[in-house]
Amino acid sequence: MRRRASRWHSGRWRLRVDGRQERVGRTADDLVAVALPAGRSTVALDWTGDRWAGVGLMITVLTLLGGAAALLVGGASVRWRP
């Protein structure tokens, strides 16, 4: 079997070799390792998104908008006194 490395490793990678689901390996330097049989093979390496990343982004945006609104509304009445 030959091994080739590609991109960084993450648990969200899905590998299919010749239509069969296979295990995605990991190299010592954190790359994706794919074990292939000798000869020709059809390889599909897909990355599935993380739905929690979208939730975190939404929380961040809402927090920034809320902070900006608080500064605009409350900041107008606050005066700086040295």
Phi, psi and omega in degrees: 000141175261151176238139175229149180248147180209142173039176182282161183271139174208149180293355181265004175283138176237131184240134173231128177242119183052039176086354181257138176294130180233164179280136175272123180271177182220133179272170180297331180261026171067036174256161177283128178249132181240119177273125181238142174288161178298147180097196182277142177217150172258122185242132174235118179243111184243146176249124179265134182294161180254115183293333180289336176295322177294321178295316178298320177296317180297316179297319179297314180297315179296322177295316178296319178295318178296319177295318178296318179296320179296321178292320181291317182281307183279333183289338182291332183262355181264128178247141180275126177237116180289000000 
